[in-house]
Each structure stands twice: as structure tokens, then as C-alpha cells.
Amino acid sequence: MARKKDASKAQKEPGRIKQMWQVFQMTRRYDSTAQWLMLLGFLAPVLVGLGLALWFSEGNGFTIALWVVAGVLAGLLIALIILGRRAERAAYSQIEGQPGAVGAVLRSGLRGGWVGNEMPVAVNGKTQDAVYRAVGRGGVALISEGPGSRTKRMLDDEQRKVARILPNVPVTQISVGDDDGSIPLHKLPVTLRKTKRSLTKPEVLAVSNRLNSLQTSLPIPKGIDPMKARPQRGKMR
């Protein structure tokens, strides 16, 4: 029975090639230029490898084959890198503008030693504007979700709170949105990585723990829409 279950499970789970094909189909649906960039990324190394083979091989078939194979492998690697980048951008475009989109990026899209929380540190229950916090080698980043004209005051309030607790740690304000001075959602991880490094890795952990321990505001539970939340009625006796 165990063997049958394992076999049926293996049949249900898609293979690596099928998964990549599904990612490619999803990416092409939301980004029509992805397939052409992948094709260009694949052909360029192949053509370079073929040119080097003809130039340096001196008619040696084995050397030509090695150069061509190297070009094909390099082309496949570049095409997969392009697919990964464009697929990530396509995934972000599907959630951009929705409440909690910044939290989703902080949960799964941070690199370079940055630590973020998917729950906001400040929320406006009427407008659903929110401020999120991330800590990394660049210090503390406060990221707003919503129009900059409405979230600027929230960012300033949170920056004052951080400055009182950690006066020597640099704080960067980032606005995610469509208005002037804001960045698109897919550029958030890159923007964080570009901040000037001022903390060591142990200091990043210490700052993160310090802020988390002093967090007094209660975050909104995951999946709760503050616009649709209703108070619970008391039970009839």
C-alpha cells in the first residue's frame, strides 16, 4: 500500500520541466517581452561560442563541438536567469496595488541580509494604508503601502519612534505606489539592496530583536480585511 501511495503521489506532482513550462506560460501571459528576451539571451552565447570555435579551433571538430556545447549551456543558463527575473516581476504585478502586497514581498522576496515582517507596524483602518518595516545592512527601512500624500505622516511617525529607540541607526523611507516619488512593487528588493551599508550582521540581528521586543501596536491578523471587519455580537441568554 505504501508503494502505491508513493507512486500515485509521484504521478500527481509535476516534474521539474513541467514546472518550468508552467512558470514560462504564466510569465508570458503577463509579460509578452519575456520570451523574446529569453530567446536573445540563449542565442547570443551560442553565436559567440560558434564564432570562437571557428576562430580558435583551426578545423578541429572536437574543439568546435566543445565551444558550441559551452555556448549552448551558457545560453540555457542566461535564459533561465531571465525567466526567473521576469517570472518574479510578473508575480508581483498580479498583487500590486492590493492590501498586503508589500508584506508578501518582505516575506518571500528579500535578499542581501534584509529581514522583514509580512505584518505592518502601522495601519490606517479607514484607507487600508500601511507601513512595514525591514532591517538590514542599510539600517532600518520603513516602507509605505498607499498614496504618498496619505502615508507620509505615517512614515514620519514611525521614523520618530525608531529614532527614539535607536538614535544612531539610519532610517530610510520608501513609498511603494504609482505616484511621484514612489517605486513599483517589483523594485522594492532592489531598492533595499542599494541602500548604503552601515550595520554589521550581528548589529542587524540586534536591531531587529530590539524593535520587535518594543513593538506595542497589535498588527492586523493575516487575512483580515479592516474595511469588512464587523464586531462580534454578544450571545443571547
N, C-alpha and C positions, 0 to 999 in steps of 0.2 A: 504493500500500500504506500509506503514511504517513497519508493522509487516512482510509482505512478504520479504521486503528488509533485515530486521534483520535476518529472518530465513535463507535466501539464503546466507548471509554473515557468519552466524554461521556454515553452511554446508561447505563453502569453506575453512574456517580457520581450520587447523588441530588441534586436541586435544593435550593435554599435553603428553599423552602416545605415540601418533603418532609422535610428535616432537622428543621425546626421542629416539624412534626407528630409526628415520631418522638420528639423531646425531650418534647413535651407528653404523649404516650402513656406514656412512661416515668415522667414526673413524676406523672401522675395515678394510675399503678399503685401508687406508694409514698406518695403524699400526696393523699388524697381531697379535701382542702380547697383545693387549688391552683386547680382550675377555677372554684370559686366566688369566690375572691379575684381571679382574673383577670377574671371577669365583672363584679364590683363595680368593679374598677379601670378597666374600659373604660366602663361605663355612667355612672359619676359625672361624668367630664369632659363626656360627651355631654349629659347632662341640664343641667349647668352652662352649657355653650355654648348649648343651646337656650333656657334661661332668660334668659341675657344677650342673645340675639338678639331675643327678644320684648320685652325691656325697653328696649333701646337702638336697635333698628333702625327704629322708628316706621313699620312696614309696608313697609319697603324690602326687596324679595325678595332682591336681591343681597347686602345686608348680612346678612340672615338665613342665607343659604347659606354665607357666609364664616364666621360664628360656628359653624354646625353642623359644617362641614368641620374647623375648628380643634378643636372638641370631639372629633370622631372621631379625628383624628390624635393628639391628646393621650391619648385613651383607649387607642389602639393602643400608644403608647409606654409607658404605665404598665403595660398588660397584659404586654408583652414584658419589662419590668423585673421584674415579679413572677414571670413564668415563669423567667427566668434565676436569680433568687434561690432559688426553690423547687426548680428542677432541680438546682442545686448542692447544696442540702441533701439532696435525695433521693439524689444520687450518693454523698454522704458517708455516708448511712445504710446503704448497701449494703456499705461496707467497714469501718464502725465496729466496733470490738472485734477486728479481725483484726490480726495482727502486721504492722507496716509501714504501718498506716493513717495515722499521724502523718507519716511520711516522704512519703506520697503527697500530703498536703495541703501540706507545705512545698515540694514540688517544683512544684506547679501552682496553689496557691490563695493565695499570699501577695501582698499589695499594700502600698502605702504605703511603699515603700523597704525592706522587710524582705527579707533574704537568708537562705535556709535550705538545708539539705542533706538529701536523702532518706535518707542513711545515718546511723545512730545513732552517737553518740560513746561510748556505753556500753551494753552488753548483758549481761543475765543469761541464760546459755545454758540453764539449767535451767527457768526460768519464762517465758522469752522477753520479760521486761520490758525496756524500753529507754528511753534518754534521748536526745533530739535537741536540737540547738542551732540557734538562729536569731539573727541580728544585724540591728538596725535602729536607727531614730532613738531608740527607747526603751532602747537598750543591748543587753545580751545576754539572751536568753530561753532557759531550759532547760526543755524540755517532756518530761514523762514519759509513757510509754505502759504502762499496767498499774495494778493497785490501788495507791492512795496509801500504804497501810500497808507495801507492799513496795518502792516506788520512792522513798520519802522519803530513805532513806540514800543512794541513788544520786544523787539531785539534790543533796544536801548535798556529797557528794564532788566532783561536777563543779563546784559553785559555788566550793569551796575552790581547785580548780585554776585556774579563771578569775580568782579574786581574787589569786592569786599572780602571774599573768602580767599582768593589767590591774587593778591595785588601785583605780583611780579610775573604772572603768566600772560602772554599776549593773547588777545581775543580777536577773532576775525568774524565779521558779519557777512553772511551770504544770503542773498534773496533768490529763491527759485520761482520762476514765473515767466510771463510773456512781456511784462512792461519794461521800460528803460531801466538800466542798471541791474537787471536780473539776468540769471543764466538759465538755459534749458535744463531739464531734469537730467538728461544723459551726460551733461558736462560736470555734474556735481563731483563724482570721484576724481576727475582730472583736476578740477579746481582745488580740491583739498590737497592733492599730492603736490601742487605747485606752490603751496604756502611755504614761506621761509622757515626752515627748521631751527627751533630754539630749545627743544627739550630732548633729553636722552630717553631711551626706552624705559629705564626704571622710573624716571620722572613722569612719563606718560601714564604708567600704571598708578603711581601715587596720586597724580592729579585726578584721574578718573575715579579712583576709590574715594578720594576726598569729596568730590562733587556728588557722587552717588550717596554717600553717607549723610550728606546735609540736604538732600532733596526732600523738601517738605510738602510740595504740592502733589496731590494724588493724580496720577495720569488716568486718562480715559481708558477703560478696558478695551482690549483689541476686539474689533468687530462691532463696537457700539457707535451708532451714529448720534451725535449730540443733538441734531436737529429733530430726530424722531424719538428721542428718549421720553418715556412717559413715567410719571411717578406711580409706584405701586399702590393699589388701593388696600385699605385695611380689610381684614376678614370680618364678615358679619357674624355676630354672636346671637 
